Every structure is written in structure tokens, then in C-alpha cells.
Amino acid sequence: MDLKQIQNDIAQGGLLIDVRSPEEYSEGHVKNALLIPHTQIFSAQLPEEKLTPIYLYCKMGPRADFAAAVLHERGYSNVTNLGGLDDMEALGFEFV
């Protein structure tokens, strides 16, 4: 994935979602990432537009995989698992 493309998608209404726990999120997360723990992705309020770009990450990747599968079941077709924190750092994301 290309950081500029992801940032462009987010600037145009796409979502960057951290699917870790609130405790993990409070210890540090990607700047401007929304917190929606993977256990809450079933009922999370998301855009009605099912083509909205949605980017997911967690600590290592598996929870983001789970969340992506749930979002696909909910009808979202433009979902990308960006992996874990190391992957996000490698892509060049800024952390807070």
C-alpha cells in the first residue's frame, strides 16, 4: 500500500480504524485513527456507503483480519488490513 493513496482516501471520507483495545489505543496509536475494538466491529456505526475505503490495523494483524471479515459480511467491499503497528510504522504513519 502507498501512504499517499491511503491519506488521500482518508481525506476524502475514508476511515482508518485501530481495532485494538482502548487500553492499547491510549498507549499510542496512529494519528487520526478511530478506535473501534474488533469486538465492537459488528455493531459499529459506519458510513452507509459500502464502497467507503476502510483501513484497519491492530498490534500484529490478526484482529484486523477478523474485523475485515466482519466488515465484508456487513457488505463493505473496500476494506484493507494494513497489518500491525510495525507495518504502520514501515508505511510512514505518524503515531501519537
C-alpha positions, 0 to 999 in steps of 0.5 A, a space after each residue: 500500500 502507498 501512504 499517499 493513496 491511503 491519506 488521500 482516501 482518508 481525506 476524502 471520507 475514508 476511515 482508518 480504524 485501530 481495532 485494538 483495545 482502548 487500553 492499547 489505543 491510549 498507549 499510542 496509536 496512529 494519528 487520526 485513527 478511530 478506535 473501534 475494538 474488533 469486538 465492537 466491529 459488528 455493531 459499529 456505526 459506519 458510513 452507509 456507503 459500502 464502497 467507503 475505503 476502510 483501513 484497519 490495523 491492530 498490534 500484529 494483524 490478526 484482529 484486523 483480519 477478523 474485523 475485515 471479515 466482519 466488515 465484508 459480511 456487513 457488505 463493505 467491499 473496500 476494506 484493507 488490513 494494513 497489518 500491525 503497528 510495525 507495518 504502520 510504522 514501515 508505511 510512514 504513519 505518524 503515531 501519537 
